[in-house]
Amino acid sequence: MISLTINGKAHNVDVEPDTPLLWAIRENVGLTGTKYGCGVAQCGSCTVHVDGVAMRSCVTPVSSVAGKKITTIEGLAENGVLTKVQQAWIANEVPQCGYCQSGMIMAVAALLKDKPKPTDADINDAITNICRCGTFQQVRAAIHAAANA
């Protein structure tokens, strides 16, 4: 058993230590907002926060995050109040298919925590998530809107 703290709640998961965090979150804990995209940490669909840092959960072994604070898209809003990033996503109509959006939002939330007023260069460096629908212009607009909110 490995003890994980996800969205403020303790979960004991019966998995091998090298099991990717993504699968523990989805299959053992039942939180399906974090998506599987590529399995090699390239697309970012699986992005979660571990102690406030954006991480690709598809390549993060559960043993490396035991005892750390894990936040998924389900835990980003507090008391039902959307974050400024989530609000900007809606206002700027970012999602098309929506599959990559939970990971994208998690990456952007981490960026804005570290750099509240990111430049386009900051965004280019930090947001490496892939959107197959090509909503990158809306993503950038939403990031700037959230930064200015």
C-alpha positions in Angstrom: 0.0 0.0 0.0 1.1 3.5 -0.9 -0.4 6.5 0.8 -1.2 9.4 -1.4 -2.8 12.7 -0.5 -4.9 13.8 -3.5 -6.9 17.0 -3.4 -6.6 17.1 0.4 -7.8 13.6 1.0 -5.7 10.6 2.0 -5.9 7.5 -0.2 -4.2 4.2 0.3 -3.6 2.5 -3.1 -2.5 -1.1 -3.6 -0.1 -0.7 -6.5 3.5 -1.5 -7.4 5.9 1.4 -6.4 6.7 2.0 -10.1 3.1 2.4 -11.1 2.6 5.7 -12.9 0.7 8.2 -10.7 -1.8 8.7 -13.6 -3.1 5.2 -13.2 -3.3 5.4 -9.4 -5.3 8.6 -9.8 -7.7 7.3 -12.4 -8.0 3.6 -11.7 -7.5 3.3 -7.9 -8.8 6.7 -6.7 -11.4 7.1 -9.5 -10.6 10.7 -10.5 -10.8 10.7 -14.3 -10.2 14.4 -15.0 -6.5 13.7 -15.5 -6.2 12.2 -19.0 -3.8 9.7 -20.6 -2.5 11.1 -23.9 0.9 9.8 -24.9 2.5 8.0 -21.9 5.9 9.5 -22.5 5.4 13.0 -20.8 5.2 14.8 -24.1 1.6 15.9 -24.5 0.7 17.1 -21.0 -2.8 15.7 -20.8 -1.8 14.0 -17.6 -0.5 17.2 -15.8 -1.1 17.4 -12.1 0.5 19.4 -9.3 2.8 17.8 -6.8 3.6 20.1 -3.9 2.5 22.9 -6.2 4.8 22.0 -9.1 3.3 20.9 -12.5 4.3 17.3 -13.3 3.4 14.8 -16.0 1.7 12.0 -14.0 2.1 9.4 -16.8 5.8 9.0 -16.0 5.8 9.8 -12.3 6.1 6.7 -10.1 3.7 6.7 -7.2 6.6 5.8 -4.9 8.1 9.2 -5.7 5.1 11.2 -4.5 4.0 9.3 -1.4 3.6 11.9 1.4 3.4 14.8 -1.0 0.4 17.0 -1.8 -1.1 16.1 -5.2 -3.7 18.3 -6.8 -5.7 17.2 -9.9 -8.1 19.2 -12.0 -10.9 18.1 -9.7 -9.2 19.8 -6.7 -8.2 23.0 -8.4 -11.4 25.0 -7.7 -12.0 25.7 -4.0 -15.4 25.3 -2.4 -17.0 25.2 -5.9 -15.4 28.5 -6.9 -13.5 28.3 -10.2 -10.0 29.7 -10.3 -9.2 32.6 -12.5 -7.6 30.3 -15.0 -10.7 28.1 -15.2 -12.9 31.3 -15.6 -10.6 32.6 -18.3 -10.8 29.2 -20.1 -14.6 29.5 -20.2 -14.7 33.2 -21.1 -12.2 32.7 -24.0 -13.9 29.5 -25.2 -10.7 27.6 -25.2 -11.8 24.0 -25.4 -12.9 22.3 -28.6 -12.8 18.6 -27.9 -11.6 19.3 -24.4 -9.4 16.2 -23.9 -6.2 18.1 -23.2 -7.7 20.9 -21.3 -7.4 19.6 -17.7 -3.7 19.1 -18.2 -3.4 22.5 -19.9 -5.2 24.3 -17.1 -3.0 22.6 -14.5 0.1 23.7 -16.4 -1.1 27.3 -16.7 -2.1 27.4 -13.0 1.4 26.5 -12.1 2.9 29.0 -14.5 0.7 31.8 -13.1 1.7 30.9 -9.5 5.3 31.2 -10.4 5.0 34.1 -12.8 1.8 36.1 -12.2 2.3 38.3 -15.3 4.0 36.0 -17.9 5.3 37.3 -21.2 4.7 35.4 -24.4 8.2 34.0 -24.1 7.4 32.7 -20.6 4.3 31.1 -21.9 6.2 29.5 -24.8 8.8 28.1 -22.3 6.4 26.8 -19.7 3.4 25.6 -21.6 4.5 22.7 -23.7 1.2 20.8 -23.6 -0.2 19.7 -26.9 -3.7 20.5 -28.1 -4.5 18.5 -31.2 -7.4 20.8 -32.0 -5.0 23.7 -32.3 -6.5 26.1 -29.7 -3.1 27.6 -28.9 -4.2 31.2 -29.7 -7.2 30.9 -27.4 -4.9 29.3 -24.7 -2.6 32.3 -24.9 -5.5 34.8 -24.7 -6.9 33.0 -21.7 -3.5 33.0 -20.0 -3.2 36.7 -20.4 -6.8 37.2 -19.3 -6.2 35.2 -16.2 -3.0 37.1 -15.5 -4.9 40.4 -15.7 -7.9 39.2 -13.7 
